C-alpha cells in the first residue's frame, strides 16, 4: 500500500529523477513537474499528499507556486517543503510566511529529507483530518468550512454525492479495488471542479462511499451533470471484461446463493443558498442527503440519478 503521493517540482532532471527513484523505493507514489505551471495543473488534477518544491523554476518561482496553492481552497491544505540552493535567512522567512511547512537547502541529506517528508505528511493527516485514500478533507474540516461559508454573503451550492452499489463491488472485488475506486472518484471530482467550477470550490470526503462538493458557480448544473455522466462511463474500467459486458456482477447471497447487482453509479443531491436559508450545518447536510435519496427512490436501484434543487 502506498505511503502517499509526492509531487516533486524540480527542473534539474538529475535531482528530480533521483528523488523519484528514491521515494518510489520507499513506498510512495511520485510525480514530477519541471515547471511551476505544470505543477499547478498536476496538483489540480490529482491532489498530492506533499509537494517538494524548488524555488528556482524556468517559468515562475516556487514562492508564486506556493502562493497560488495556498490561496486556492482545494489545495490550501497540502504540505509544502521548499528545496533550494539558497540558505539566506530572508529566503527561509519568505517561504514560511507564504505557508510552506519546511525548508531544506541543496546539497541535502536524502535521509533527512525522507524524515521531513514523513513528518510533514503525518502531521498534515493528523491536524487537518485528510482521508488517506482520497486525500480530501473529512468530517471536522468540512464542518468548519461550512460554518465559515454561512457567515459570508455569497451564493453557493452543496452537493451530496454517493457511490451506489459500492459495498457490493467490494464484496466481489475486495477492499484494494474499493480503495482504487475511492481514489478514482477523488480524481474525477478534481477534474470536474477544475473544468466547471471556481478556485474557491471545495471538495470533501465525509466517509467511505460519500463525497461532497461546495461550488460557487452561477450555474451548477453542468458540474453536476458531467460529474455523474463521467463517473458512470469511466467506472466500468474497474470491472472485469465479463462484468462490463453483461452490465452487472454476481454477489454472494445467503438466501439465493448469489444475486445480480448493477454496476456502480453516482447519486447526487443538492441544496443551494439561492433557494434556502440555513440555520446550521446539519440542516445543509440533511437536506442534501434527503434530496439525493428522494431522487434515487424514484429510479431503479442500480441506475444513475441526478438531481436539481436550486
C-alpha positions in Angstrom: 0.0 0.0 0.0 1.3 3.5 -0.9 2.6 5.7 1.9 1.3 8.7 0.0 1.6 10.7 -3.2 4.5 13.1 -3.6 4.8 15.8 -6.3 8.5 16.8 -6.9 8.7 20.2 -8.6 12.3 20.5 -9.9 13.7 21.5 -13.3 17.1 19.7 -12.7 16.4 16.3 -14.2 19.2 14.6 -12.2 17.7 15.7 -8.9 14.1 15.1 -9.8 14.9 11.6 -11.2 16.9 10.7 -8.1 14.1 11.8 -5.8 11.6 9.9 -7.9 13.6 6.7 -7.8 14.4 7.0 -4.1 10.9 7.8 -2.8 9.3 5.3 -5.1 11.6 2.7 -3.5 10.4 3.9 -0.1 6.8 3.1 -1.0 5.5 6.5 -2.2 3.8 7.3 -5.5 5.9 10.0 -7.1 5.0 12.5 -9.8 7.5 15.0 -11.3 6.9 18.5 -12.7 9.7 20.6 -14.2 7.8 23.9 -14.3 5.6 25.8 -11.9 2.6 25.9 -14.3 2.9 22.2 -14.8 2.9 21.7 -11.0 -0.2 23.7 -10.5 -2.0 21.8 -13.3 -0.9 18.4 -12.0 -2.0 19.3 -8.4 -5.5 20.3 -9.6 -5.9 17.0 -11.4 -4.8 14.8 -8.6 -4.1 16.1 -5.1 -0.7 15.0 -3.7 -0.1 14.3 -0.1 3.0 16.5 -0.2 4.9 18.8 -2.6 8.7 19.1 -2.7 9.1 22.5 -4.4 12.2 24.0 -5.9 12.3 27.8 -5.7 14.2 28.5 -8.9 12.0 27.3 -11.8 12.0 28.2 -15.5 8.6 29.8 -15.8 7.7 31.1 -12.3 9.5 30.9 -8.9 8.5 28.5 -6.2 7.1 31.3 -4.0 4.5 32.1 -6.6 3.6 28.4 -6.9 3.2 28.2 -3.1 1.1 31.4 -3.0 -1.2 30.0 -5.7 -1.6 26.7 -3.9 -2.2 28.4 -0.5 -4.9 30.8 -1.9 -6.8 28.0 -3.7 -9.3 26.3 -1.4 -8.8 22.8 -2.7 -5.0 22.9 -2.4 -4.5 25.0 0.6 -4.0 22.1 3.0 -1.2 20.3 1.1 2.2 20.3 2.9 5.0 22.0 1.0 8.7 21.5 1.5 10.9 24.1 -0.2 14.0 22.8 -1.9 16.6 25.4 -2.9 20.3 26.3 -3.2 19.7 29.4 -1.2 20.5 29.5 2.5 19.7 33.1 3.3 17.5 33.8 6.4 15.3 36.1 4.4 14.5 33.4 1.8 13.6 31.0 4.5 11.3 33.5 6.2 9.6 34.4 2.9 8.8 30.8 2.2 7.5 30.2 5.7 5.4 33.4 5.6 3.7 32.0 2.4 2.7 28.9 4.3 5.5 26.4 3.5 5.8 23.6 6.0 9.5 23.1 5.8 12.7 24.3 4.1 15.8 22.3 3.0 18.8 23.5 1.1 20.9 21.8 -1.6 23.0 19.8 -1.3 20.8 17.9 1.1 20.9 14.6 3.0 18.4 12.3 1.4 17.7 10.5 4.7 17.0 13.9 6.4 14.6 14.8 3.5 12.8 11.4 3.9 12.2 12.1 7.6 10.9 15.6 6.8 8.6 14.2 4.2 7.3 11.5 6.6 6.8 14.0 9.4 5.0 16.6 7.2 2.5 14.0 5.8 1.8 12.5 9.3 1.3 16.0 10.8 -1.0 17.1 8.0 -3.2 14.0 8.2 -3.4 14.3 12.0 -4.1 18.1 12.1 -6.3 18.6 9.1 -8.1 15.2 9.1 -7.3 14.3 5.5 -8.5 10.9 4.2 -5.5 8.8 3.3 -7.1 7.3 0.2 -8.8 10.3 -1.4 -6.5 13.0 0.1 -9.6 15.1 0.7 -10.8 16.8 3.9 -13.0 14.7 6.2 -15.6 15.5 8.9 -14.5 18.4 11.1 -12.7 20.2 8.4 -15.8 20.1 6.2 -17.9 21.3 9.1 -15.5 24.2 9.7 -15.6 25.2 6.1 -19.5 25.2 6.1 -19.6 27.3 9.2 -17.3 29.8 7.6 -19.5 30.0 4.5 -22.6 30.6 6.5 -21.1 33.8 7.7 -20.3 35.0 4.2 -22.7 36.9 1.9 -22.0 34.6 -1.1 -24.1 32.2 -3.0 -23.1 28.5 -3.1 -24.4 25.1 -3.8 -23.7 22.0 -1.7 -23.6 18.6 -3.4 -24.1 15.3 -1.5 -22.5 12.5 -3.6 -22.8 8.8 -3.0 -21.4 5.8 -4.9 -24.3 3.4 -5.4 -23.5 -0.4 -5.2 -20.0 0.3 -3.7 -20.4 -2.3 -0.9 -21.4 -5.0 -3.5 -18.4 -4.1 -5.6 -16.0 -4.5 -2.6 -17.7 -7.8 -1.7 -16.7 -9.2 -5.1 -13.5 -7.4 -5.9 -12.1 -6.7 -2.4 -11.0 -3.7 -0.4 -7.9 -2.9 -2.6 -10.1 -2.5 -5.6 -12.5 -0.4 -3.5 -9.7 1.9 -2.5 -8.8 2.4 -6.1 -12.4 3.4 -6.8 -12.2 6.0 -4.0 -9.0 7.5 -5.5 -10.7 7.4 -8.9 -13.7 9.4 -7.6 -11.4 12.0 -6.0 -9.6 12.5 -9.2 -12.8 12.8 -11.2 -14.1 15.4 -8.7 -10.9 17.4 -9.0 -11.1 17.4 -12.8 -14.8 18.4 -12.8 -14.2 21.3 -10.4 -11.1 22.4 -12.5 -13.2 22.4 -15.7 -16.6 23.6 -14.5 -16.0 25.2 -11.1 -14.1 28.1 -9.5 -10.8 28.3 -7.5 -12.9 28.7 -4.3 -14.8 25.5 -4.8 -14.4 22.9 -2.1 -14.4 19.1 -2.1 -14.6 16.7 0.8 -14.8 13.0 1.7 -17.0 12.5 4.8 -16.5 8.8 4.7 -16.3 5.6 2.6 -18.6 6.0 -0.4 -19.8 9.5 0.4 -18.3 12.8 -1.1 -19.3 16.4 -1.1 -18.7 19.4 -3.3 -19.4 23.1 -2.5 -19.4 25.2 -5.6 -19.7 29.0 -6.2 -20.5 28.8 -9.9 -23.6 30.7 -11.0 -25.0 27.6 -12.8 -24.0 24.4 -11.0 -25.9 22.2 -13.4 -23.0 21.5 -15.9 -20.8 20.5 -12.9 -23.4 18.1 -11.5 -24.3 16.6 -14.9 -20.8 16.0 -16.0 -19.8 14.5 -12.7 -22.4 11.8 -12.8 -22.0 11.1 -16.5 -18.2 10.8 -16.4 -18.3 8.5 -13.4 -21.0 6.2 -14.9 -18.9 5.9 -18.0 -15.3 5.6 -16.6 -16.1 3.5 -13.6 -16.6 0.5 -15.9 -12.8 0.2 -16.2 -12.7 -1.1 -12.6 -14.7 -4.2 -13.6 -13.7 -7.3 -15.4 -14.5 -7.6 -19.1 -17.2 -10.1 -18.4 -18.9 -7.9 -15.8 -18.7 -4.8 -18.1 -20.3 -6.7 -21.0 -23.2 -8.1 -19.1 -23.7 -4.9 -17.0 -23.9 -6.5 -13.6 -21.9 -8.5 -11.0 -22.9 -11.7 -9.2 -22.7 -11.1 -5.4 -22.8 -13.9 -2.8 -26.2 -14.2 -1.1 -27.1 -16.3 1.9 -30.6 -17.0 0.7 -30.2 -17.5 -3.0 -26.6 -18.3 -3.3 -25.8 -15.3 -5.4 -27.7 -12.3 -6.8 -27.3 -9.8 -9.6 -26.2 -6.3 -8.7 -25.9 -3.5 -11.2 -22.6 -1.7 -11.9 -21.7 1.3 -9.7 -23.3 4.7 -10.4 -23.5 8.1 -8.6 -26.5 9.6 -6.9 -26.2 13.4 -6.3 -28.4 15.5 -4.1 -28.1 19.3 -3.8 -29.2 22.3 -1.8 -28.3 26.0 -2.5 -28.4 29.3 -0.9 -30.3 30.5 -3.9 -33.4 28.7 -2.6 -32.7 28.1 1.1 -31.6 30.0 4.2 -29.7 27.7 6.6 -29.7 28.0 10.3 -27.0 25.3 11.0 -24.7 23.0 9.0 -26.8 19.9 10.0 -29.7 21.4 8.1 -27.5 21.7 5.0 -26.2 18.1 5.1 -29.7 16.6 5.9 -31.5 18.5 3.1 -28.9 17.5 0.6 -28.9 13.8 1.7 -32.7 13.8 1.6 -32.7 15.3 -1.9 -30.3 12.5 -3.0 -32.4 9.7 -1.5 -35.6 11.2 -2.9 -34.2 11.1 -6.4 -32.8 7.6 -6.0 -36.1 6.2 -4.8 -37.8 7.3 -8.0 -35.5 5.2 -10.1 -34.1 1.6 -10.4 -31.7 1.0 -7.5 -28.7 0.5 -9.8 -29.4 3.4 -12.2 -27.6 6.7 -12.3 -29.6 9.6 -10.9 -29.0 13.3 -10.9 -31.0 15.9 -9.0 -31.7 19.6 -9.1 -32.8 21.6 -6.1 -31.8 25.2 -6.9 
